[in-house]
Amino acid sequence: MKRSEQLFREARKHIPGGVNSPVRAFKAVGGVPKFIRKGKGAYIWDVDGKRYLDFVMSWGPLVLGHAHPNVIRAVADQAKNGTSFGTPTENEVELAELVKSAFPSIEKVRLVSSGTEAVMSAIRLARGVTGREKIVKCDGCYHGHVDSLLVQAGSGAATFGIASSKGIPEALAKLTISIPYNDTDILEGVLKRHAREIACFILEPVPANMGVILPKRGYLEKVRTLTRKYDVILIFDEVVTGFRIAFGGAQEKFGVEADLTCLGKILGGGLPIGAFGGRKELMDHLAPEGKVYQAGTLSGNPLATRSGIETLKQLRNKNFYQELERKSCAFYELLDSQIEKYSLPVTLNRIGSCFTLFFTEGPVTDFRSAKRADTKRYARFFHRLLASGIYVAPSQFETNFISEAH
Ligand SMILES: Cc1ncc(COP(=O)(O)O)c(C=O)c1O
């Protein structure tokens, strides 16, 4: 028996489903997950010594590749001086400045330890500032496992067909209105009908958790206009897109500014981190200045901030994104040519270094069209790739990532 199989058998005795995050379990594609021992550049090695070209890249954070020497050095240096103090540190100031340099819409930013925490806190802030309780989200967008947002959610929830998680009070779920992405008529209808009850509209500006979906031309601009018109806080969840599709995320790429922005993944360069930020007058409602409480023992953790600072510094290098784009496009051209050559009924959605190969005829523009994909066929595709040493997302409704190291 392979070591991964032994370990998974063992893990299931101690850890629910054998994993600490559901999509790792290969449930959507079948089989036993690979236990990974090490990563370097674009590759990972499992405990049986097999090498894979990695397109999951820890689900997005590793835009520089695995074990980038500068990042590792910075983290090791920091570790020598201690790993947590529960006091302010220089790192936090430096990282906050870097975030602000990337996102002009952010005047103040608070660091947390995961994307989930960032979103949860941003929602609380929006509710606290406006005194309103309802929130609007998009079907198939995933914002971490925040109670209010596990309604028609993407990622693992989409993979497992869970419309809304058990354990979420009905009263809370009722405050969430979920609408299709890319449809501004429905958005306007909802905003009009519930004016003065809605605290915020939160979306992934470019959804990555039902697979990659691109905004229709003018969609994000219209979202901005409507949220202003109806006086609703606009939250962009840029946990995936931030520092990925451009240094300044979707806001830079599409020239649309959010009121609040959530970040994570690349921000920590592979260590646990999250952040949310926005205009001063909103952010100053947070404790200790204001009355919206938010806190964290390990928030702004020295190792995570050091890793983030080093990662963002690399990304600021001239031409980083052009080079990543060039590399990614060369790969997409190859994929496109094969799709055409064999007349495959698949649709390649992509932006920058993010892509999803949907096993359905296009266009795939929202959760409904994404769900047309043939997931059984995807599972076969996944296992053929895995056997040939290529590791893509173990679910149809996820994004694959290309790094600088590919
Ligand atoms: C868009 C988006 N928001 C939030 C999250 C939650 O982040 P975390 O898993 O760090 O809690 C994710 C995670 O995949 C995400 O893709």
The ligand as an SDF file (V2000), in Angstrom:
LIG
                    3D

 16 16  0  0  0  0  0  0  0  0999 V2000
  -12.5290   34.6310   -2.5360 C   0  0  0  0  0  0  0  0  0  0  0  0
  -12.2310   33.9950   -1.2260 C   0  0  0  0  0  0  0  0  0  0  0  0
  -12.5680   34.6350   -0.1050 N   0  0  0  0  0  0  0  0  0  0  0  0
  -12.2980   34.1320    1.1170 C   0  0  0  0  0  0  0  0  0  0  0  0
  -11.6910   32.9050    1.2410 C   0  0  0  0  0  0  0  0  0  0  0  0
  -11.4060   32.3560    2.6050 C   0  0  0  0  0  0  0  0  0  0  0  0
  -10.0450   32.4080    2.8700 O   0  0  0  0  0  0  0  0  0  0  0  0
   -9.4120   31.3890    3.9450 P   0  0  0  0  0  0  0  0  0  0  0  0
   -9.5050   30.0380    3.3580 O   0  0  0  0  0  0  0  0  0  0  0  0
   -8.0130   31.9220    4.1220 O   0  0  0  0  0  0  0  0  0  0  0  0
  -10.2140   31.5360    5.1950 O   0  0  0  0  0  0  0  0  0  0  0  0
  -11.3360   32.1890    0.0970 C   0  0  0  0  0  0  0  0  0  0  0  0
  -10.6920   30.8690    0.2150 C   0  0  0  0  0  0  0  0  0  0  0  0
  -10.5100   30.1500   -0.7110 O   0  0  0  0  0  0  0  0  0  0  0  0
  -11.6060   32.7400   -1.1650 C   0  0  0  0  0  0  0  0  0  0  0  0
  -11.2840   32.1010   -2.2940 O   0  0  0  0  0  0  0  0  0  0  0  0
  1  2  1  0
  2  3  1  0
  2 15  2  0
  3  4  2  0
  4  5  1  0
  5  6  1  0
  5 12  2  0
  6  7  1  0
  7  8  1  0
  8  9  2  0
  8 10  1  0
  8 11  1  0
 12 13  1  0
 12 15  1  0
 13 14  2  0
 15 16  1  0
M  END
$$$$
